[in-house]
Amino acid sequence: MGARMRSWSAEGSPLEAAPVHQPTAAAAMMPAETPKPSSTPMFEPQLLRDLDWSQNTVAFSPAISPMDPGDGLVLRPLCSADINRGFLKVLSQLTEIGGVSPEQFMKTFEHMKSSGDYYIIVVEDTNLGEIVATATLVIEHKFTHSCAKRGRIEDVVVNGDCRGKQLGKLLMSTLRLLSKRLNCYKITLECLPKNVPFYEKIGYSISEEKYMCQRFFN
Ligand SMILES: CC(C)(COP(=O)(O)OP(=O)(O)OC[C@H]1O[C@@H](n2cnc3c(N)ncnc32)[C@H](O)[C@@H]1OP(=O)(O)O)[C@@H](O)C(=O)NCCC(=O)NCCS
């Protein structure tokens, strides 16, 4: 049985099967009251296991799925220990990360987790113990549409070495099914014009609405 199959076994979460890594020097310097990065997932991993992949509308060749993303790869919720597995390095290929201390990371992770509205998924290369791709679904609660929920896709990025292997498509297809499972009435995202063809390929269309913005700092 391959690493990815083991990681999805019924008896344990993929996180329990994740390789154990030595804490970095930065983690060792954290004050005592800061919770240590752990294998606690941001959301219940069972949610991903329960997705009905037969409802997926995007073609994959060769076939991959959330439970079987490729040799040595695991798709799972972000856990706080991923700060030591290059999660921020992957994100930095999308935008400016700035300085993020382990304390800040943990505080933000805990906030997102306890809100119940953040679904950050990652693909880990279990041979390297590194995160190679990530995408986020944020649930926005509304009074309109009979108090509906809207899904917002954020921070979609695949490590440079791993692009073109369908991982972007896989993350997006997983979050699409997850947003339907969470009863979102729609999902939206903002992207650069150069990425429009990628999103069009997987079923998104350009909205008439314009994306407006006031930036306060980077
Ligand atoms: C955009 C990105 C997430 C795509 O991930 P990926 O894993 O390389 O994409 P996939 O391998 O799943 O590609 C899926 C399909 O989209 C196409 N595609 C991928 N990136 C594309 C792009 N930028 N423009 C047009 N088509 C693209 C692929 O050719 C493939 O087509 P096919 O199914 O006909 O073979 C990745 O290039 C990336 O991380 N870019 C940098 C960060 C970024 O810009 N993120 C988007 C923020 S909005």
The ligand as an SDF file (V2000), in Angstrom:
LIG
                    3D

 48 50  0  0  0  0  0  0  0  0999 V2000
   -2.3410   28.8250  -11.9330 C   0  0  0  0  0  0  0  0  0  0  0  0
   -1.8170   27.5700  -11.2740 C   0  0  0  0  0  0  0  0  0  0  0  0
   -2.4570   27.4250   -9.8900 C   0  0  0  0  0  0  0  0  0  0  0  0
   -2.1820   26.3630  -12.1400 C   0  0  0  0  0  0  0  0  0  0  0  0
   -1.7760   25.1830  -11.4640 O   0  0  0  0  0  0  0  0  0  0  0  0
   -1.2270   23.9120  -12.2560 P   0  0  0  0  0  0  0  0  0  0  0  0
   -1.1540   22.7940  -11.3100 O   0  0  0  0  0  0  0  0  0  0  0  0
    0.0290   24.2510  -12.9880 O   0  0  0  0  0  0  0  0  0  0  0  0
   -2.3700   23.7030  -13.3200 O   0  0  0  0  0  0  0  0  0  0  0  0
   -2.9180   22.3010  -13.8750 P   0  0  0  0  0  0  0  0  0  0  0  0
   -1.7650   21.4160  -14.1750 O   0  0  0  0  0  0  0  0  0  0  0  0
   -3.9520   21.7910  -12.9560 O   0  0  0  0  0  0  0  0  0  0  0  0
   -3.5690   22.7850  -15.2360 O   0  0  0  0  0  0  0  0  0  0  0  0
   -4.9140   22.6070  -15.5500 C   0  0  0  0  0  0  0  0  0  0  0  0
   -5.1390   23.0970  -16.9530 C   0  0  0  0  0  0  0  0  0  0  0  0
   -5.0090   24.5200  -16.9940 O   0  0  0  0  0  0  0  0  0  0  0  0
   -3.9640   24.8950  -17.8970 C   0  0  0  0  0  0  0  0  0  0  0  0
   -3.2770   26.0050  -17.2630 N   0  0  0  0  0  0  0  0  0  0  0  0
   -2.5450   25.9820  -16.1260 C   0  0  0  0  0  0  0  0  0  0  0  0
   -2.1290   27.2160  -15.8160 N   0  0  0  0  0  0  0  0  0  0  0  0
   -2.6080   28.0240  -16.7890 C   0  0  0  0  0  0  0  0  0  0  0  0
   -2.5320   29.4230  -17.0170 C   0  0  0  0  0  0  0  0  0  0  0  0
   -1.8840   30.2390  -16.1930 N   0  0  0  0  0  0  0  0  0  0  0  0
   -3.1630   29.9080  -18.1050 N   0  0  0  0  0  0  0  0  0  0  0  0
   -3.8110   29.0850  -18.9560 C   0  0  0  0  0  0  0  0  0  0  0  0
   -3.9540   27.7600  -18.7690 N   0  0  0  0  0  0  0  0  0  0  0  0
   -3.3450   27.2480  -17.7110 C   0  0  0  0  0  0  0  0  0  0  0  0
   -3.1100   23.6590  -18.0650 C   0  0  0  0  0  0  0  0  0  0  0  0
   -2.4520   23.6600  -19.3080 O   0  0  0  0  0  0  0  0  0  0  0  0
   -4.1230   22.5570  -17.9590 C   0  0  0  0  0  0  0  0  0  0  0  0
   -4.8050   22.4040  -19.1620 O   0  0  0  0  0  0  0  0  0  0  0  0
   -5.3200   20.9290  -19.6480 P   0  0  0  0  0  0  0  0  0  0  0  0
   -6.2580   20.4370  -18.5640 O   0  0  0  0  0  0  0  0  0  0  0  0
   -5.9950   21.2170  -20.9270 O   0  0  0  0  0  0  0  0  0  0  0  0
   -4.0890   20.1080  -19.7500 O   0  0  0  0  0  0  0  0  0  0  0  0
   -0.2610   27.5900  -11.1630 C   0  0  0  0  0  0  0  0  0  0  0  0
    0.2660   27.8750  -12.4180 O   0  0  0  0  0  0  0  0  0  0  0  0
    0.2820   28.5830  -10.1540 C   0  0  0  0  0  0  0  0  0  0  0  0
    0.4360   28.2670   -8.9870 O   0  0  0  0  0  0  0  0  0  0  0  0
    0.6190   29.8080  -10.5930 N   0  0  0  0  0  0  0  0  0  0  0  0
    1.2400   30.8230   -9.7340 C   0  0  0  0  0  0  0  0  0  0  0  0
    0.2810   31.3400   -8.7000 C   0  0  0  0  0  0  0  0  0  0  0  0
   -0.9860   31.8920   -9.3080 C   0  0  0  0  0  0  0  0  0  0  0  0
   -0.9630   32.7260  -10.2090 O   0  0  0  0  0  0  0  0  0  0  0  0
   -2.1260   31.4090   -8.7800 N   0  0  0  0  0  0  0  0  0  0  0  0
   -3.4310   31.8230   -9.2360 C   0  0  0  0  0  0  0  0  0  0  0  0
   -3.9270   32.9070   -8.3760 C   0  0  0  0  0  0  0  0  0  0  0  0
   -5.4610   33.5450   -8.9590 S   0  0  0  0  0  0  0  0  0  0  0  0
  1  2  1  0
  2  3  1  0
  2  4  1  0
  2 36  1  0
  4  5  1  0
  5  6  1  0
  6  7  2  0
  6  8  1  0
  6  9  1  0
  9 10  1  0
 10 11  2  0
 10 12  1  0
 10 13  1  0
 13 14  1  0
 14 15  1  0
 15 16  1  0
 15 30  1  0
 16 17  1  0
 17 18  1  0
 17 28  1  0
 18 19  1  0
 18 27  1  0
 19 20  2  0
 20 21  1  0
 21 22  1  0
 21 27  2  0
 22 23  1  0
 22 24  2  0
 24 25  1  0
 25 26  2  0
 26 27  1  0
 28 29  1  0
 28 30  1  0
 30 31  1  0
 31 32  1  0
 32 33  2  0
 32 34  1  0
 32 35  1  0
 36 37  1  0
 36 38  1  0
 38 39  2  0
 38 40  1  0
 40 41  1  0
 41 42  1  0
 42 43  1  0
 43 44  2  0
 43 45  1  0
 45 46  1  0
 46 47  1  0
 47 48  1  0
M  END
$$$$
